[in-house]
Amino acid sequence: MTWRRWDEAWHDALYGPAGFYRHAAPADHFATSAQGLGPAGDLFAEALARLAERHGTGRVVEVAAGRGELLSALARHAPNLELLGVEVVDPPAGLPARIDWLRSPGGSGLPDGLVGLTGTLLIAHEWLDVVPCPVVAREAPDLPWYHLEVDAAGRERPGAPVQGADLDWLTVHVPDHLGRAEVGLPRDTAYDDLVSRVGEGLVLAIDYGHTRDSRPPEGTFSAYRDGTQVPPVPDGTCDLTAHVAVDTLQADDVRTQREVLHDLLGPATLPPHALSRTEPTAYLRQLARANALATLTSNSGLGGFWWAMSHRGSADLG
Ligand SMILES: C[S@@+](CC[C@H](N)C(=O)[O-])C[C@H]1O[C@@H](n2cnc3c(N)ncnc32)[C@H](O)[C@@H]1O
């Protein structure tokens, strides 16, 4: 029986030759804002097109592009934007011809060719949560952190003590009462790498996450398959994910999706009912838009996602 640290097993389970993301389309297993699902997906794309416009970027590059759902929605909304998807698989069948595509190694690894981007909005929607990182535990606040190891069946056992930069990260960023955590350092480094790929423009990572005061005591490492949460097993049959410690990313601006979308799109105001009699089509359109915005900004749901942004070069800081 082979025991490995969770971060190593996690990487192989998602990005190894038989890894989950080598064969599974994200939309077959879970829903995200970026998947172009109805009015909310279209409105999400519209918000990103506005962000690109506000920052004067003529190109949108999406790392972790799934099957190109968000880029396809952007292609409809913003015919003048250059679009490039970056993923661990080949371009999906039926991708609009104007969307370019680049193969990526997976996890924290980005393609060598993705460098020196200018005039670019670089988006990574739900990428950092699938960048593997150490999963660690301790028996009590005054006892040492140790790595959790896992076998092929998903059983866990205590491994080596956590040391070095991982331990430093835990010491600074994890409150005393936590008994289990994910070390965010690989995500911090991945975000830095993402930012370094842009010479001029805006870098945006969107993900679910926590800050020091809200880190869950038992950690957030979990697995999903076919829309259902399942026990984490590193066998390539399920997504393995953990929330992102967003306050440790070296970003210029970290805000909730609710805040940013209200800034970009305005409040979710319902149309006056009288409009349904005078202009029923306009009424229904405005109603659908208000519902979509409410979905994307709800306090208990998607509105709680975090947008971590870094401005690069001389891009307008608006
Ligand atoms: C949780 S899914 C999100 C997909 C899409 N952005 C969405 O929100 O629906 C994570 C995606 O990240 C991709 N991914 C992971 N590491 C990557 C990397 N280094 N470069 C490009 N894509 C990566 C996976 O293949 C997977 O499709």
The ligand as an ORCA input file, in Angstrom:
! r2SCAN-3c Opt
* xyz 0 1
  C     -13.111     24.072    -11.156
  S     -12.811     23.979    -12.885
  C     -13.309     25.593    -13.417
  C     -13.579     25.686    -14.896
  C     -14.186     27.039    -15.350
  N     -13.251     28.129    -15.136
  C     -15.468     27.319    -14.607
  O     -15.467     28.169    -13.711
  O     -16.484     26.658    -14.903
  C     -11.068     24.066    -12.903
  C     -10.455     23.997    -14.280
  O      -9.089     24.402    -14.171
  C      -8.356     23.696    -15.131
  N      -6.947     23.835    -14.797
  C      -6.302     23.394    -13.715
  N      -5.016     23.752    -13.737
  C      -4.828     24.451    -14.881
  C      -3.707     25.085    -15.469
  N      -2.507     25.091    -14.883
  N      -3.862     25.714    -16.645
  C      -5.083     25.733    -17.250
  N      -6.190     25.145    -16.734
  C      -6.061     24.509    -15.561
  C      -8.933     22.310    -14.994
  O      -8.570     21.501    -16.081
  C     -10.417     22.614    -14.895
  O     -11.026     22.640    -16.148
*
